[in-house]
């Protein structure tokens, strides 16, 4: 990555690395990411990116399960989340993420390098800032 994390937070089910315009979430092995976990993430979004556009990088280093309807909740509650990049380590991961992507309507892409993820989310943040939103 081009810059060091401002700081990291261990929230029990994930490690969150916070940067100026985006965060990197590494969810722990075997977690079921559902409404309580999304709510905890939303608290981080609100406290660290309050009314500022930001991107989310999902570091899929470990296997875990996502309730994809939580993404819709995320869009409703987190209007300043402007893009989601997923870092995959296998084609199977990419297939899972492609399925999950049908449940949300904001910019998203799948990558196999952290650099591509960072580039994607920083471009989305820059677009939102340029639009004045």
C-alpha positions as a Markdown table, in Angstrom:
| # | Residue | x | y | z |
|---|---|---|---|---|
| 1 | Unk | 0.0 | 0.0 | 0.0 |
| 2 | Unk | 1.1 | 3.5 | -0.6 |
| 3 | Unk | 0.5 | 4.8 | 2.9 |
| 4 | Unk | 0.6 | 3.3 | 6.4 |
| 5 | Unk | -2.7 | 2.8 | 8.2 |
| 6 | Unk | -3.6 | 5.7 | 10.5 |
| 7 | Unk | -4.4 | 2.9 | 13.0 |
| 8 | Unk | -5.9 | -0.5 | 13.3 |
| 9 | Unk | -8.9 | -1.7 | 15.3 |
| 10 | Unk | -9.6 | -5.3 | 16.4 |
| 11 | Unk | -13.4 | -5.6 | 16.7 |
| 12 | Unk | -13.5 | -9.2 | 17.7 |
| 13 | Unk | -14.6 | -10.7 | 14.4 |
| 14 | Unk | -12.3 | -8.6 | 12.2 |
| 15 | Unk | -9.2 | -6.4 | 12.0 |
| 16 | Unk | -9.9 | -3.0 | 10.5 |
| 17 | Unk | -7.1 | -0.8 | 9.1 |
| 18 | Unk | -8.2 | 2.8 | 8.8 |
| 19 | Unk | -6.7 | 5.1 | 6.2 |
| 20 | Unk | -7.6 | 8.7 | 5.3 |
| 21 | Unk | -10.1 | 7.8 | 2.5 |
| 22 | Unk | -10.7 | 4.1 | 2.9 |
| 23 | Unk | -10.5 | 1.1 | 5.3 |
| 24 | Unk | -9.3 | -2.4 | 4.9 |
| 25 | Unk | -11.4 | -5.1 | 6.7 |
| 26 | Unk | -10.0 | -8.5 | 7.2 |
| 27 | Unk | -12.8 | -10.7 | 8.6 |
| 28 | Unk | -11.7 | -13.7 | 10.7 |
| 29 | Unk | -12.0 | -17.3 | 9.6 |
| 30 | Unk | -15.4 | -18.8 | 10.0 |
| 31 | Unk | -17.3 | -15.6 | 10.8 |
| 32 | Unk | -20.9 | -15.2 | 9.7 |
| 33 | Unk | -21.2 | -11.6 | 8.7 |
| 34 | Unk | -24.7 | -10.7 | 9.5 |
| 35 | Unk | -26.7 | -7.7 | 10.8 |
| 36 | Unk | -24.9 | -7.4 | 14.2 |
| 37 | Unk | -21.6 | -7.4 | 12.5 |
| 38 | Unk | -22.8 | -4.9 | 9.9 |
| 39 | Unk | -24.0 | -2.7 | 12.7 |
| 40 | Unk | -20.6 | -2.7 | 14.4 |
| 41 | Unk | -19.0 | -1.9 | 11.1 |
| 42 | Unk | -21.5 | 0.9 | 10.5 |
| 43 | Unk | -20.4 | 2.4 | 13.9 |
| 44 | Unk | -16.8 | 2.5 | 12.7 |
| 45 | Unk | -17.9 | 4.1 | 9.4 |
| 46 | Unk | -19.9 | 6.8 | 11.3 |
| 47 | Unk | -17.2 | 7.6 | 13.8 |
| 48 | Unk | -14.2 | 7.6 | 11.4 |
| 49 | Unk | -15.7 | 8.9 | 8.1 |
| 50 | Unk | -18.6 | 11.0 | 9.3 |
| 51 | Unk | -20.1 | 12.8 | 6.3 |
| 52 | Unk | -17.0 | 12.2 | 4.2 |
| 53 | Unk | -16.8 | 9.8 | 1.2 |
| 54 | Unk | -14.8 | 6.7 | 1.8 |
| 55 | Unk | -14.1 | 3.3 | 0.3 |
| 56 | Unk | -14.2 | -0.2 | 1.8 |
| 57 | Unk | -11.7 | -2.9 | 0.9 |
| 58 | Unk | -12.7 | -6.4 | 1.8 |
| 59 | Unk | -9.5 | -8.4 | 2.3 |
| 60 | Unk | -10.9 | -12.0 | 1.8 |
| 61 | Unk | -7.8 | -13.6 | 3.2 |
| 62 | Unk | -10.0 | -16.1 | 5.2 |
| 63 | Unk | -13.1 | -18.0 | 4.5 |
| 64 | Unk | -16.3 | -16.5 | 6.0 |
| 65 | Unk | -20.0 | -16.3 | 5.2 |
| 66 | Unk | -21.8 | -13.1 | 4.3 |
| 67 | Unk | -25.5 | -12.5 | 4.6 |
| 68 | Unk | -25.7 | -10.5 | 1.4 |
| 69 | Unk | -28.9 | -8.7 | 2.3 |
| 70 | Unk | -26.7 | -6.8 | 4.8 |
| 71 | Unk | -25.2 | -4.9 | 1.9 |
| 72 | Unk | -28.6 | -3.3 | 1.2 |
| 73 | Unk | -28.8 | -2.2 | 4.8 |
| 74 | Unk | -25.3 | -0.8 | 4.5 |
| 75 | Unk | -26.3 | 1.4 | 1.5 |
| 76 | Unk | -29.3 | 2.7 | 3.4 |
| 77 | Unk | -27.4 | 3.6 | 6.5 |
| 78 | Unk | -24.0 | 4.6 | 5.0 |
| 79 | Unk | -24.6 | 7.0 | 2.2 |
| 80 | Unk | -21.0 | 8.1 | 2.2 |
| 81 | Unk | -19.7 | 4.6 | 1.3 |
| 82 | Unk | -18.7 | 5.2 | -2.3 |
| 83 | Unk | -17.2 | 1.9 | -3.4 |
| 84 | Unk | -16.2 | -1.6 | -2.4 |
| 85 | Unk | -13.2 | -3.4 | -3.6 |
| 86 | Unk | -12.7 | -7.1 | -2.8 |
| 87 | Unk | -9.2 | -8.6 | -2.6 |
| 88 | Unk | -9.6 | -12.3 | -3.6 |
| 89 | Unk | -7.0 | -15.0 | -3.3 |
| 90 | Unk | -8.8 | -17.6 | -5.5 |
| 91 | Unk | -11.3 | -18.0 | -8.3 |
| 92 | Unk | -13.8 | -19.6 | -5.8 |
| 93 | Unk | -13.6 | -16.4 | -3.8 |
| 94 | Unk | -14.3 | -14.3 | -6.9 |
| 95 | Unk | -17.3 | -16.4 | -7.7 |
| 96 | Unk | -18.7 | -15.9 | -4.2 |
| 97 | Unk | -18.2 | -12.2 | -4.3 |
| 98 | Unk | -19.8 | -12.0 | -7.8 |
| 99 | Unk | -22.9 | -13.7 | -6.3 |
| 100 | Unk | -22.9 | -11.3 | -3.3 |
| 101 | Unk | -22.6 | -8.2 | -5.7 |
| 102 | Unk | -26.1 | -8.6 | -7.0 |
| 103 | Unk | -27.4 | -7.5 | -3.6 |
| 104 | Unk | -26.0 | -4.0 | -3.7 |
| 105 | Unk | -26.0 | -1.1 | -6.1 |
| 106 | Unk | -22.9 | 0.9 | -5.5 |
| 107 | Unk | -19.5 | 0.6 | -7.4 |
| 108 | Unk | -17.8 | -2.7 | -6.7 |
| 109 | Unk | -15.0 | -4.7 | -8.3 |
| 110 | Unk | -12.9 | -7.8 | -7.5 |
| 111 | Unk | -9.1 | -7.7 | -7.6 |
| 112 | Unk | -6.2 | -10.0 | -7.0 |
| 113 | Unk | -3.8 | -7.3 | -5.6 |
| 114 | Unk | -4.1 | -4.8 | -2.8 |
| 115 | Unk | -2.7 | -2.1 | -5.1 |
| 116 | Unk | -5.6 | -2.5 | -7.5 |
| 117 | Unk | -8.1 | -2.4 | -4.6 |
| 118 | Unk | -6.6 | 0.9 | -3.3 |
| 119 | Unk | -6.6 | 2.4 | -6.8 |
| 120 | Unk | -10.3 | 1.5 | -7.3 |
| 121 | Unk | -11.5 | 2.9 | -4.0 |
| 122 | Unk | -9.4 | 6.1 | -4.1 |
| 123 | Unk | -10.8 | 6.7 | -7.6 |
| 124 | Unk | -14.4 | 6.3 | -6.3 |
| 125 | Unk | -13.7 | 8.7 | -3.4 |
| 126 | Unk | -12.1 | 11.3 | -5.8 |
| 127 | Unk | -15.2 | 11.1 | -8.1 |
| 128 | Unk | -17.5 | 11.7 | -5.2 |
| 129 | Unk | -15.4 | 14.6 | -3.9 |
| 130 | Unk | -15.2 | 16.1 | -7.4 |
| 131 | Unk | -19.0 | 15.9 | -7.6 |
| 132 | Unk | -19.2 | 17.7 | -4.3 |
| 133 | Unk | -21.2 | 15.0 | -2.5 |
